[in-house]
Amino acid sequence: MKIAIVGYGKMGRMIEAAAAARGIEVGLKLDEFNNAQYEGITAANFRGIDVAIDFSIPSAAVQNIVRIASLGVNLVVGTTGWQDQMEHVKNVVAGRGIGMVWSPNYSVGVNAFFRIVAESARLLETEVSYESWAWEIHHSAKKDAPSGTLLKVVEEMKKAGYTRNVDVASNRAGAIAGTHEVGFDSPADTITLRHTARSREGFALGAVKAAEWIKGKQGFYEFGDILFGHHA
């Protein structure tokens, strides 16, 4: 199996290491020095590439997806901050007949956290004395706030039927890998759910596993669906 890494920063280097550990060849690495205007996305460069893994920047993600899809190459996308164009991307994936896995977070624990939070929201939807919040903190270099992961958390709460307001907040400081918290508070008690990442290596491994899974497949998938199946 041969992959391309689109966005060769800290995450890109972790993905390279995770791929090597699983016997996967990295055939192409694109970054701001060789793909600033998408000039690196060519048929020649992507010849023999099975899957491209994109951890680039929000402003480039959609064009990266569209151009790579036009070459018939499957994708794993972990870049966040472009979700307002999700329907367009899904149409591109379907129109090109490729496969794509999307997630704002490729940690197995975070994807379990999505479902735990959703079930909590479902149970408390009719308990109007409980108000809720969602909060996250990441390293100071993270470009989008709130994080794509936190937005996904709130989205999953809404899908579960939680219609009341969720107060959302973010912080950026230091080298924190990522902490996400959801709480429900009433006059009687407080429920707090929290996921804390110790490092970003788990995100890289999840992305590589997603690439292994999507090789040769068609359609649009979320990482949580691969791990746990679709919602009932």
FENCORTA-V456012 format. One record per residue. N is the residue number from 1. RES is the residue in one small letter. NEAR is the number of other C-alpha atoms within 12 Angstrom. Layout:
N	RES	NEAR
N	RES	NEAR
//
This chain:
1	m	24
2	k	29
3	i	41
4	a	43
5	i	48
6	v	47
7	g	36
8	y	28
9	g	23
10	k	23
11	m	35
12	g	37
13	r	27
14	m	28
15	i	42
16	e	35
17	a	24
18	a	29
19	a	32
20	a	20
21	a	16
22	r	20
23	g	16
24	i	25
25	e	26
26	v	34
27	g	25
28	l	31
29	k	32
30	l	34
31	d	30
32	e	18
33	f	15
34	n	18
35	n	26
36	a	20
37	q	17
38	y	26
39	e	20
40	g	25
41	i	33
42	t	25
43	a	17
44	a	14
45	n	25
46	f	31
47	r	20
48	g	22
49	i	32
50	d	35
51	v	46
52	a	53
53	i	53
54	d	46
55	f	44
56	s	37
57	i	31
58	p	28
59	s	22
60	a	27
61	a	35
62	v	33
63	q	27
64	n	42
65	i	46
66	v	32
67	r	30
68	i	42
69	a	36
70	s	25
71	l	28
72	g	33
73	v	39
74	n	46
75	l	55
76	v	50
77	v	52
78	g	44
79	t	38
80	t	34
81	g	30
82	w	30
83	q	27
84	d	16
85	q	19
86	m	21
87	e	14
88	h	17
89	v	34
90	k	29
91	n	20
92	v	31
93	v	34
94	a	23
95	g	18
96	r	25
97	g	22
98	i	34
99	g	39
100	m	45
101	v	43
102	w	41
103	s	43
104	p	37
105	n	45
106	y	43
107	s	34
108	v	30
109	g	25
110	v	35
111	n	33
112	a	26
113	f	33
114	f	41
115	r	32
116	i	24
117	v	40
118	a	29
119	e	24
120	s	30
121	a	39
122	r	22
123	l	18
124	l	28
125	e	26
126	t	16
127	e	19
128	v	18
129	s	16
130	y	26
131	e	28
132	s	33
133	w	31
134	a	37
135	w	34
136	e	38
137	i	33
138	h	32
139	h	23
140	s	17
141	a	19
142	k	30
143	k	22
144	d	27
145	a	24
146	p	29
147	s	38
148	g	34
149	t	40
150	l	42
151	l	34
152	k	34
153	v	43
154	v	39
155	e	26
156	e	31
157	m	35
158	k	25
159	k	21
160	a	26
161	g	21
162	y	29
163	t	21
164	r	23
165	n	20
166	v	28
167	d	21
168	v	25
169	a	23
170	s	28
171	n	26
172	r	23
173	a	17
174	g	13
175	a	18
176	i	21
177	a	29
178	g	36
179	t	34
180	h	39
181	e	35
182	v	38
183	g	31
184	f	35
185	d	22
186	s	17
187	p	12
188	a	10
189	d	12
190	t	17
191	i	21
192	t	23
193	l	30
194	r	27
195	h	31
196	t	23
197	a	27
198	r	16
199	s	20
200	r	30
201	e	26
202	g	27
203	f	37
204	a	37
205	l	31
206	g	39
207	a	48
208	v	47
209	k	32
210	a	42
211	a	44
212	e	32
213	w	27
214	i	33
215	k	28
216	g	21
217	k	25
218	q	25
219	g	26
220	f	30
221	y	31
222	e	32
223	f	36
224	g	30
225	d	23
226	i	27
227	l	25
228	f	18
229	g	14
230	h	12
231	h	16
232	a	9
//
